[in-house]
Amino acid sequence: MDIIVDAYNVIFKIPELGDSTKKCDIEDLRERFLLVLKQYKAERKHKLIVVFDGKGFGSSNVVKDSGVDVIFSRPGLDADEEIKRLVSNSKHPREIAVVTSDRDIIHFVKKYGSKVMEPLEFYGDVVKKTAQQASSGGGNKKVVDGSEPISKYIGPSRTEAQYWLKVFSEKTGDLSDD
């Protein structure tokens, strides 16, 4: 099964992710989200396609990174239209799950027989799988219930790390990140 993620729709539905826009820029937020999805992909055999609005990026852009296909929408299109295009052009749309809460996308993909997954449901699975991966050791997987924030497993963003380095360097006078 292929999973298509309406990236910004998911990010801004997850308080832990969307709230961090107050602390970091959108590029940093996007990179953190992709890091989480790469860890998730390591635990899943599904094809994972993440679609971002590409406005301001110049041209259509597809990046394959650790098994995650990242698509930036083409000029004149938004992520919603790219997702619809992916589903409508698929030879097997019934084997696609789209992660979104956007009613227009939901209505469209259901006409093709694709499944829809709510962002919180998807994120719960992501947290569970990445927590299992992070806590596994020597072949024995410790099952984590997903109640811990994902940031526990991926660490601070670059912006957050720079902030804390600045705070602690003011106290110690040392700007080392070792």
N, C-alpha and C positions, 0 to 999 in steps of 0.2 A: 504494500500500500504506500502511495505517495502522500506526504503531508505538506500542504502549502500553508504557510504562515503569513497572515496579514500583519506584518511586523509592527508598525506603529500602533495599530488597533490593539494588538496584544500588549505591547509595552505600556500603553496608557490605561489599560484596564487592570493592570497589576500594580497595586499601591507601592510595593517595594521597588519596582522598576521605574514607574512613571513619576513617583515622588522625587526620585533622585535627579530629575532635571533641574531642581532647585540648586543642586550641589555640583553639577557638571554639565558640560555642553552636550549637544545632541549627538555629536560624533562619538564622544566617550560613552554615552548611553548605548548607542548602537553597537559599539565594540564589545561592551560588557554583555549585552544580550546575545551577540553571536558567540562569545566565549562559552556562555551557559549552554547554548544550543549545540556547540561542538562537543561538549562533554556529554550532553544528552544523546547525540548521534552515536557516540562511541558505545552506548548501551542499547541502541535500537538498530534494527536492520532496515527500517523504512528509508525511502528517499526523502530528504528534507529540503524543501525549497522555501526560502525566506524572501518575501517581496517588500521592498521599501519604496516610498515615493522618491523618484529620482530628480525632482525639480531642483535645478541648480547644479546638477552633476554633469550636464552637457549632453551625454548620449546614453543610450541603453547600455547597461553594464551587467554582465553576468560573471560572477566570480565563483569558482569552486574552491572551497576552503575546508579541508578536513572532512570531506563528505557532505558538506552543507553547500547547496547552491544558493547564492545570494544574487537577487535580481533587483536592479534599480529601474524604475519605470522609464520608458522612453519619453522624449520631449512630446508634450501635448497629451500625454496619458498620465493617469495616476495609478497607484498600486491596485486600486479596485479593478480598473480596466485590464491590467496585466494579469491579475488573478482570474478574471473571467475568460481572458484569452487562453490562458493555460488550461483551464477546464474544458472550454469549448473545442480546443484543438486536440485534446487528448483522445487517443484511440480507446482508452479504458477509463472513462470518467467515473465509473462506479467504484474504481479502485483508488479514488482520491478522497482524502479528508482535508477540509479547509478549516483552518483555525481563525475564527473571526467572530465579532458580535455585530458586524455591519449588516443590517436587515436587507439591503439591496443585494449584497453579495450572497447572503444566505438564500434568498429567494431564487437568484440566478443559478447557483450551483446545484440546488435541490432539483431543478428542472432537468439537469443532466444525470441525476442519480448519485451525485457525490454526497459524501457524509459531511456534516458540520460539527465542529467541536468548539465549545465555548472557551474563551481564553483562560478562565480560572481553572477549568477542568484540565486543559492542556498543561498549564503551568504547574498544577499539582503533580502531574505525571513527570514533568521535567524535574521538579524539585526532588521527587522520590527517586528517580533514576540517577540523578547526579549525586545525591546524598549516598546512595548505595555504592556508586563508583568511588566516591571520595573516601568512604569508610571501609572499603574492601581491603583485605590484606591476606596475601598468601592463598588466594582461592576461596577463602571464607568471606562471604558477603554479610556484613552487618546491616540488617534492614532498618532504615530510619523512616519514621512515619511521615516525614515531610513537613513537620511543624516548625522546623528551623528555617530561618531566612536563607535564601540562596547565597547571599553575600558571605555567609559563613564558609561556604565552600569555594567561592571564587576570589575572595579577598576584596580589598578596596579598589576603586577605580584609580586611574593615574592622577586625576584631579584631586581626589580625596587623599591619596598618598602624599602629593605635593603640599596640600594644606597641612597635614599633620607633621610633615618634615619641617615646614615653616614654623609651626607652633612650638615644636620641641627644640628647634635650633635657636629660637629666641630665648628659651630658658637655659640652654647649655652653651650657646654660641657656636655649636658645631653643626654644619649643614650636610654631614655625611648620611647616605642612605644605607649604610651597611648595618 
